[in-house]
Amino acid sequence: MSKGKAVYQFNDSTLISSYNNSPKYNMIKNDFVIWGLRKTAEGQTLPIRYHLAIDKKPKIGNTYKCFAYEDPDDHLIKYHVPSQYSSLQDFPKKGAEEQFYLDLSTGKIYTWGYITTNQTYGYIETGA
């Protein structure tokens, strides 16, 4: 700065300020977002986003009851940890979209959505 202002000129519009091909997950503190691309079975390239938010430090040995399901939109196998309730009657009066609910008394998993048979919203068994 003793010689005056520094002047930078960028001729390329695709300036990359930083790039890390191997993130260190143990250095993630609160919120981490990864943007990228994936190819579908048909060869089409789609943008994807992976968002990891950490509320508290995970403990070694934690286990989570997750289940696999096929996403109806992209037909990929995905895993999800459902909210657990003693029975279907204990579920919230109104569920949340894209959330899964496990009835511990039957072991069945439900989602909240539009039921076409009676034209109302309610819990739908996923068959997972």
Sequence and secondary structure as in RCSB ss.txt:
>XXXX:A:sequence
MSKGKAVYQFNDSTLISSYNNSPKYNMIKNDFVIWGLRKTAEGQTLPIRYHLAIDKKPKIGNTYKCFAYEDPDDH
LIKYHVPSQYSSLQDFPKKGAEEQFYLDLSTGKIYTWGYITTNQTYGYIETGA
>XXXX:A:secstr
 TTS        S   S   SS  GGG  SEEEEEEEEE TTS EEEEEEEEE SS   TT     EEEE TTT 
 EEEE  EEESSGGGS SS  TT EEEETTTTEEEEEEEETTTTEEEEEE   
